[in-house]
Amino acid sequence: MKVLQRYFTAEIVRSVIFTLIAFLALFTFFDLLGELKSVGRGGYKLQHAFGFVMLGLPNYAYELMPIAALIGTIYTLSQFAARSEFTIMRASSMSTKMAAWMLIKIGLIFVIATVLIGELVAPKSTEFAEKVKLQAQGSSISQEFRSGLWSKDVIRQNGMEGDIIGSRFINIREIRPDGQLEGVKMYEFDSEFHMTAMILANHADYQGSHVWRLSDVVKTDFVAGTGATTENISTALATIKTPQVDMVSEVTPEILAVLFADPDRMSLYNLHSYINHLKENNQHTERYEIAFWKKLIYPFSVLVMMALALPFAYLHFRAGGVSLKIFTGIMIGVSFQLVNSLFSHVGLLNTWPPLITAALPSLIFLLAAMGALWRVERH
C-alpha cells in the first residue's frame, strides 16, 4: 500500500499543479487585458498593471484549488483506467475504501495548502495590490463615496475597557493608501443618544494599540443640561482647538479595510474581529458570518471534489474519452462554484443559519459522490 500511496500521490499532485497553473495563466491573461484600460491613468503604467494582476494570483489559487483538485484527480484516475492499472490494483485486493482513504491523504495536502494560501497569502497580496494601484493612480480608497466613509464605534469608560457609556459615528472623507485618514468628523452621543460632542480633524494617524492621533482638531462640546436656543447658544457650546490629540477607538485600520473588501477574500481572523465589532455596535452580521463559515469549510471542499473524481476510475475508457471526462469535471467544478455562491445569497435573503448556508453545498456534492460510488460499484 505504501508503494501505491506514493504512486497515487506523485501522479495526482503533478496533475493538480499542472491544472492549477493552466487556470492561473488563463486568468492572468484575461485580467491583464482588463487592466490595460487603466494604464495611463495618473502614474499607472504597464508594469503596475502586471504587478497588480500577479498579486491577485494567490486569491485565484485559493478559489480554484477545489476545481484543480477535481480535474487533476479525474485525469489521473482516467489514465489509470485507460492503461488498465486501476483494474490490476482492484484485482490485487485494493478496495474502494482503500482507494478513497488514499485520496483523503492526498487531499489533506491540498487542504493545508488552501488554508495557508487563503489565510496568510491571498488577503495580504490582495490588500497590497490595491495599495499599489491606488498609489500609482494617485487616488484614495474612499473617493467613490459621495459623503465619504461612515463607521460606528462605542465609547467605553476607561478606553478599551469598562462599561459602554456612549457611541461615536465617524465620517472620513478620504483614506490614503498609506492608511492616513483625511477630513475626519466624529459625532459622539451618550447612552440616551443625546449628542455630547462634535470633533473635526484634518488628519488621523494610527499609533497602534487602538490609538489614533488626530491633528488640527476642533472639538465642540455640548454642555449637559443646557438648552441650545438662540439666546443661550454661546453657553450651550464649548469649542476647543488643539494641534494634536490622541483618541482610543475600537475602529482600527483592519476594520476600515474590511469596509472596502469582499468578505469572501478576507482572512478568518479579520472576519472574526469585524463580526465582534458589528455585534458590539448592534449591527447586522449575517453576511460576514456566512463568509466566516464559508472560509472555514471551503478548504475541505477539496476532499469532496476528489471524492467526486473517484467514480471516474471505475468507468472503462471506451465509455468516454479522457477529454470527455475532463470536460465533465470542469462542469462539476463550475456547478459547485455556482451553487456555493447561490446558497450564500439565498441563505442571506432567507436568514438561514450561517453554518448551514456555508456547509450545504459541500454536503450536497458529497452525497452525489457517495451515490455515484454506490452506482459504479453496484454495476
N, C-alpha and C positions, 0 to 999 in steps of 0.2 A: 504493500500500500504506500510506503514511503516513496518508492520509485514513481508510482502513478501520481502521487500528490505533487511531486516535483515537476513531472511532465505536464500535468494539467496547469500548474501554476505558471510555468515558463511560457507555455503556449497562450494561455488566456491573458496574462499580463502584457505580453507582446502585442496581442491583437487589440486589447483595450487601449493601450498607449497610442498605437498607430491610429485607431479610430478617433481618439480624442484630439490628436494633433491635426488630423484631417478636418475635423469640425472647427477647431480653433483657427486654422488657416482660412477656412471659408468665411467665418465671422469677421476675421481681421480684414479681409478684402472688402466686404460689404461696409463695415464700419469706417474704413479709411475713405471709401467713396462718399459716405455720408458726411465726413468731416471736411471734405475738400471745399464745401460751400462756405465754411467758416474761415478758411485760410485767407489771410489778408485783412482780417478784421482786427484793428489795433496792431499789436505786435505778434499776432498769432500766425506762425509760419508752418511750413510743411513738416519740419522736424517736431514742432509742438503737436501737430495732429497725429503724427506717427507715434510719438511718446504717449499721448492720451489714449490711443487705441491699444497700445501694448499694455498699458497699466490696467486696462479693462479686461484683459485676458484671464486673470485669476477668477474673476466673477463668472465668466463664461465656463471656465473649467469646473467650477463648483456646480453650476446649473446643469452642465452636460454630462457630468460623471455617470449618473444612472443610465442615460441613453447609451453612452460609450461602453459601459459595462455590459449592457444588454446586447448590443450589436457585436462587440468583440467576443462575447461568450457564444452567441449564436454562430458566428463564423467559425470559431474553433471547434465547437461540437459538431457542426455540419461537416467540417473537414474530417473529423474523426469518423463520422458515419459514412462519408463518401469513400474513405480508404478502408472501411470495414474494421477500423481499430476499435470502435466502440462495441461492435458485435463480439470481437475477441475478448475485450475486457469483461463483458457480461458473461461470456462463456467461461471465463476464468473466475467466476463466483463474485463479480462485482455487482452488488445490488443497487437499486435506485436510491436507497437510503444512504449507501456508502458514497455514491456519486454526488448526492445532494450535500452530504457532510463535507466533501472535498471542496465543493463550490462555496459553501459557507465560509470555510477557512480562507479561501482566496478572496471572497467578498469582503471579509473583515479588513483586509489590506486596503481596499478601496474605500471602505467606510472611514477608516482612520485618516486616509489621505483627504477625503472630502471634508471631514471635521477640521483638519488643520488648515486647509485652504479657505474654508468658509468662515472660520473664526479668527485666524491670525493674518492671513494674506489678503484675501479679497476686500474686506472692509477698509483696510489701511490703503491698499493700492487705489481703490475707487475714490476715497477721500483725497488722496494725494493728486490723482488725475484731475479732479475738479479744481483743486487749488492751482495746479499748473496752468490749466486752461484759462481760469479767471485772471491770473496774474499776467499771462501773455496777452489777453484781450484788454487788460486794464479796467476790468469791471469788478463789481462786488456781488456778493451772494444774493442779497435781498432786493436788488434793483427791479425784479419782476413784480414786486408787491407795491401797489399804488400808495398804500398808507404805511409801508414798512412792515416789519415783523412784530407780531404780538406774542407775548408769553405771560404765563401766570406763575406767581411764586407765593410762598407762605412766609409770614413774619413770625419768628419764634422769640420767646422771652430772652433767651441767652444765646444769641447767634444761631448755631445749628442744633442746639439742644433746648430743652424746656418746652413749655406749652405753646401752642399756636395762639397768638394774640391778634392776628390780622392777616391781611392778604395784600399782595402787590401785583399790579398789572404793568408790564414792561413793554414799551414800544421802541423799536430800534429801526432807525432809518436805513442804515447800511451795516453789513458785516464784511469787513475786509478779508481777503484770502489769508492774511496772517492771524486772523482771529480777533482783531481790534474792532470794537463797536463804535459807530459814529452816530451822533444825533440820538441820544438816549433820553427817553421820557419815562418817568415812573409815577404811578398814582397809587398811593398807599391808603388802605382802609382798615378800620378797626373791626372787631368781631361782629359789630352791628351794621357793618357796611356803610359807616359814615366816613367820608374822606378826611384823612388826618394830615396828609402831606402830598405835595407835588414836587418832584425832583427833575431838574433838567441838567444834562451834562453833555458836553461836546464830544467827549471820548470816554471809553471804558476799556481798561486792560485787565486781563485775568492774571491774578497773582498766585493762583494755586490755593488749595485748601478752602474752596468755596468763597474766596475773597476777590471782589472786583475793585479796582482803583478807578474812581471817577475823576475826571479832570474838567476844570472850568464849570463848577457846579453852582446852580442856583436852586435853593430849596425854599419852598413856600410851605409853612406850617399853618394849619387851620386850628386856631385856638379852641379847645374844647369848651362848650357851654356858651359860646358867643354866637349870636345870630348874625349872619353876613348880610346886613342891609346896607342901603346907600348911605345911611347916617353913620354907621359904625364900622364900615368896611376896613378902615385902617387898623382898628383894634382887633378885628377878627382874623387878620392875616399877619404873619411874621415871616419876612423874607430874609434869607441869609445867603451871602455869596462867599464861596471859598474856592481856592485854586485846586485843591485835591481833597478827596475823602474816600475812605475805604468802606465798602458795603458787603455784608455777609449775605449770601444768597444760595439757595439750593439749585439755582439755574447755573449750569456750567457750560463751557464750550461744547462738550459732548452732547448735552441736551439740546443746545441750539442747533447743532449739526443734524440732529435727528429730524428736526422740522423740515429739512430740505431733502432728507434721504428717503429712499424707498425702504419701507420696513423689511422687505424680503432680502435686502442687501446689507442689513445691519448684523452685528455680532450679537450673540446671546446676552453678553454682559451689558451692552448698550441698550438692548431691548428691555432687559430686566430693570435697569436703572430708570429708564424712561417710564415704564409701566408704574413703578413705585411713585415717581414724580406726579404722574397723572392721577393716581389714586389719592395722594395727599391733597391734591387740588380739586378733588371731586369731579374729575373729567372722565370721559368715556375711554376705555382701554381695550375694547373688543378687537379692534383692528390689529393692535400691537400684540395682544395675547395670542391671536391666531398666528401671526408671524412668528412669535416666540416658539410655539409648539411645532409649527412647520419647520423651523430651523432646527429644532431638537430631533424631529422624526425623519427629516429629509435624507440625511446620510444613510439611514437604514433602508431606504428605498432601493439602494444598490443591491441589497440581498434579494429584494422582491423581484427586481429586474433579472437577476441571474437565475432565480427560480423559474421565471417565465421562459428563460432560454433553454432550460434542461430538457423539456419535451422535444425540442428540435433534434436532439441526438438520437431519438428513437424513430425519427422519420427516415425512411430509406431515401437514398439520393435520388432515385427515379421518381419519388413522389413530388419532387420540386427541386430545381437547381439551387445552388448556394446563393445566387443573386436574388432569387425569389424569397428565400428565407431571410436574407439581409433586409430586403425591402419590407418584409413583414415585421421584422424587428424595428425598423425605423418608424413604421406606422404605429406599432405598440408604444414605442417611446414617446412619440409625438402625442398620442392619445393620453398617455399618463400625465404629460405636462399640461395638456388642456384640461383634463379632469381635475388635476391638482389646483390649477388656477381657478377653475369654475367653482369648485367647492369652497374656496376661500371667500369668493364674493357671495355665493348663495348662503353660506354659513353666517356671514356678517349681516346680510339682509334679514335672515330668519332668526337671528340671535341664537344660533346653535352653540352648545358648549365649545370653547376653542379647541380643547383636546380632541373631541370627536371630529370636528371640522378638519383638523390637520391630519388625523390618522385614517379617516375613512377612505380616501383614495388608495392608500397603500394596502389597506385591508381588502378592498375590492379586487385589486390586481393580484394580491396574494391568494385569494380564493380562486381566482381564474387560473393561476399557476397550478394550484393543487388539483383543480378539476381537469386541467389538460394532462397533468401527470397520471391521474387516475385513468383517463381515457386511453392514453397511449399504452399504459401497462396492461389494461384490460384487453386491448386488441393486439 
